């Protein structure tokens, strides 16, 4: 039997279609139901579907009043506030293309993205540095509230295959890639409702992430809203140690977080008596079996894991009623066509044999391509398949076991980071002749970025950390710095990253 899973295509996306209109359709069905609660330690702020839709479509009207052409790209420099999803969906409603960017980016990183994107407008939120000398108009924090006061715009309908939004992800070349997604991408997420979430309209889903994280945007906000459920998001000032109390007090039925959050809750000693919780969700990095077991022992609930990528979101997962044996990442969600391919990326391998995980190029959740990078886009496709870059095995029942990446991308705290991007920054140091970055496991299931460097001087970790902080977003900055006389390389001068991980274990 070959490693191929296909149980038929999903229902087609409606035509015409608008992503934002679809996500907030519950405002017509049940306008007074609570769509969003922002949870502080001692109080919460609620948004009904009516008030949320009014803010989103009013913001869309405000953007339209600026005279931007349909399809204009709008860069979002928004921090962890409710302004982020409102601006994101408001732009899409009005026919524009929002482009979220991490609020942690340094000025050089931000200006590089501006040059690559050529936006028509940049929107700055509270707490994010406002840059001067910009090549396009900008909206400043004090101007955002006025957008939502405009008359609400009706969602601009059209072909579901047209561009809706762009997200940047780290590329193996060291240059962030602009991933273009169509309006239909949100419709494709319906395959996750049963295939991962077990999501119902009466659910209260608490996501531990920030508003401006794409994991939160999809799993914590848009999917609950699309089905008519209630999204719960902690206020930015909430300490993670209080999450258990918030889960209990606000009767969360589903909890979504990265593995590190589950670990912190277990180690905090917090009371994990959560009578309303049905289960948890995990994505962003591999969920260790020991962590899964510890959470189940403490709460009596399971954590369901998902595997995916920015180009297609999650498509492999476990789910209620589809639990997996330890070490199994999950099965392809219903409606997906998935294969494990041979080294030539042409044919599925026999079941149980390692290969490259691939998803059908016809999958409705798949990206349109990388902006301004046709060659790099083409490299990801092989015949009918889109190549994930993950090495896995598939069992006869479709179960997927994750074995690792076929490249050297790093995963630290749920963020994918290119080692070349980190090395490019480090190599700017006047006393460093060469550097290399790898993700290392400092304890079971916990990975951080380690930087190895060649230098005539033994540089202090504090000085190197400060140097990196000026050039890299915080999540890209190495946590460990190790000086070596020489970086290990093969006969073709290719860096041996595996030896670097081994060298770290031997470093006193």
Beta strands, then each sheet from edge to edge (+ up, - down):
strand 1: 4-6
strand 2: 34-39
strand 3: 44-48
strand 4: 73-77
strand 5: 97-100
strand 6: 121-124
strand 7: 137-139
strand 8: 163-169
strand 9: 177-182
strand 10: 204-207
strand 11: 230-234
strand 12: 254-257
strand 13: 279-282
strand 14: 302-309
strand 15: 313-317
strand 16: 330-332
strand 17: 337-341
strand 18: 355-360
strand 19: 369-370
strand 20: 381-382
strand 21: 385-394
strand 22: 399-405
strand 23: 410-412
strand 24: 415-417
strand 25: 434-443
strand 26: 446-454
strand 27: 480-483
sheet 1: 1+ 17- 18+ 21- 20+
sheet 2: 1+ 17- 18+ 21- 22+ 16- 15+ 14- 13- 12- 10- 11- 2- 3+
sheet 3: 7+ 6+ 4+ 5+ 8+ 9- 19+
sheet 4: 23+ 24-
sheet 5: 25+ 26- 27-
end
